[in-house]
Amino acid sequence: MTTRAWFEIDDPDDDFEFDDTERAFVSALSERCMAWAPADVVGEVGRPDDWEALLAHVSLSDRTKPRRHLIDLGVHLVDDHVRGDRLHNQLYLLPDRPSLWALDATGSTERLAELAAEWFRAVLDKPIVLYVWLHDGYAYAARYAFADSGETICQSYAESMAPHGQAAELKAAGHVHGKGWIQTIGLPTPSLYLHIRGDLERGHTVPGVPATTKRGPLPGLWYE
């Protein structure tokens, strides 16, 4: 638990120019979250780059050293409508295609704050695991995922350390995204997994993959 205020508007003259409805929403949301807010997460308030909505969000990290940012989660409030989902990690915009666990509700300010608080608690309880693939004793790929849905959070793939010819096979099979980012979903069974956060009993891991508590260096760039 934490004694820090979540979703607190510190400066009454903030440049975001929150109106009375937004301030009431933030106050109610903060009050509801403080009873259970985890100490390793901070709730923050602002606006996404489109400036149409109030933004309340949290960032999740793997607490390894150095800490690795995993995912941003949050809600947008516009008048009497609130939406919550995964956020763009720089612009804090909601995805074009909502997740299965997204929030979308209309109602009074108090009701929306209540629903948003319940949503934040649910998504922060979602179990997260890290899958790692080894070749010749070295990690060549890794993937953080929600263990309840299997949804990828972020991943990396180091072609130079992977089995010979594997990257070409993955590309030929269409396991690429964006600017040629190789997707780990096309890889064989992972070598091991680590439980990162959340209640793992509410999810499941890939059958036959052993658990570990140790990790070596994970090479490569991280991407969704």
N, C-alpha and C positions, 0 to 999 in steps of 0.2 A: 504494500500500500504506500501511498505518497501523501505528504502534507502540502505539496505544491498545488497551486490552482491550475486547473485545466481550462483551456479556451478562455483565458482571461484577457480582457481589453484593458491594458495597463494605462494608456494615455487617453483621457477623455477627448483630447483634441487631435486624435490620431488622423493621419493623412487619408486613411481609408474612408473617413466620414460615415461611420455606421449610423443608421437611423434608429429610432426608438424600438421598432419591431426587431431589428437585428440585435440590438443590445439586450432586449428581453430574452430573445432566443439563446444568446450566448450565456447569459446569466443562469437560465434554467438548465441548459445543457451542462454547464460547469458544475452546478449543484448536484445534478444526478450522477455525474461521472466520478466525483470526488470520493464517493463511498467505496469504490472498487478500483480506482485508477492504479495500474501497475507502476512501480517506481522506475522502471527502465524505459518508459515511454512518456513523451511530452505532448500534450494537446495544444495546438496553436491556432490562432485566428488571423485571417487576412482576406484577400480577394484574389481570385484567379486573374489571369491577364486580360480576360474579356471585360472585367469590372462590372458584370451584370449581377453577380451573386456574392453573398457572403460565403467565405470558405472556412470550415473547421476541419483540421486534418491532423494526422499523426504519421510518423515515419518509423518503420520497423527496421532493425539492424541485427546482424549476427554479432554477438558480443565478443567474437574472437579479437585478437590483437594483430593488426589494426582492425577496428570495427568496419564491417562491410554493410553499406546501405543495401536494403533488400527491396522495400516497396513503400509507397506512399498511399495512404487510405484516407478518405475524407468525404464530407458532405458539402453540397452547395445549397444554400437557401435563397430562394427568390420569392418574395411576398409570402404566400401561404403554401408554398411547394418546396419540398426538400428531396434531394436525390443524393445517394451515397454509393461509392464504388471505389475501385482502384483509380488512382490519379496519375496523370502524366508527371514524371519525376522532375520536370523543370517548370512547366506551365501550370501544373495542378488542375488541368482540365479533365473532365470525365470522359470515359471511352465512348466511341460512337456506338459500340455494341455492348449493352450492359452485361455484367457478370450474372451468373445464376443467383448470387448472394447479394445483389445490388438492392439498395433502398430506393423507393419511389413512393412518396406519400404527399397528401394534401390535407390541411387541417389548421387548427388554431396554433398559435405560437407555442403554447404549453404542450400541446399534443405532439407537435413536430419535434420539440426538444426531447420529449420522452421517447419517441420512436428512434431518434438519432442516437440517444444514449444507449438504448437497447442494441442498436445496430453496431455501434462501436464496440460494445462489450462482446458481442457475438463474433465479430471479425478478429478481435484481438485474441480470442480463445481458439481460433482456427489453428490446428497443428501445422507446423512447418518443419520439413526435413531437408537435409542436404544429401543428395546422391553424388557419389564420386566414382569415376571410371579410371582404372589403373591399367598401365601397359608397361611391362618390364620394370615393375616396382614404382613407377611414377604416375602421378595423376595427369591425365590429358584432357579430361572433361569433368564438369561439375554442374549440378542443377539444383537450385532451391525450388521446392514445390510445396503447395498445400497438400497435406496428407489426406484430407477428407475428400478432395475432389481430383487430385492429381494435377491440378493447374500449375503451370510453370510460373514462377515468380521472376527469377533471373537465372542465367546460365552462361557457361563459357566453354570454349572448345579450342584446344591448341593443336592445330594440324601437325606441327613439327614433332610433337610428342606422341601422336596417335599411331595406331597400327598402320603399316604401309598400305596405301591404296584405299583406306577406309573413307577418307574425306571425299574422294572422287565418287565412290559408291553412294554416299549420302547425298551428294549433289545430284547425281543422276536419278536418284529416287525421289527428288523433290523436297528433301529435308533441309531446305534453306529458306531464309526470310530476309526481307529488306535488301541491304547491300551485301548479299552473300553470306549472312550469318548462318552458320550451320546449327541446326536444331538438334538438341540432345535427345529429343523424343524418338529419333530414328536409330539410336544406338542400341546395342545389345544390353542384356541385364547388367545393372550397375555392379561394381565390385563391393561397395559398402554404403552404409548410410549413417548419418548423424541426426539425432533429434535436436532441433534448434530451439523451438519454443512452442507453447500451446499444449493442449491436452491430447496426447497421441492416441489415447483410447477412443477419441472421437473420429479417428481416421484409420488408415491402414498404409502399410508400406508394400513395396514390390515383393512378391513372394520369393523366398529363397535368398534375399539379400541380407547379409549379416550386419548387425549394428556395431558401431565402434564409438569411442569417445575421443579418439586421437585423430589428428589431421596433419597432413604435411602442407607444403605450399601449393596453392592452386593457381596455375598459370593462366594466361590469356585475358582478353578483355571480357567484361561482363555485359550482358545485354538481355533483353526480354525474349 
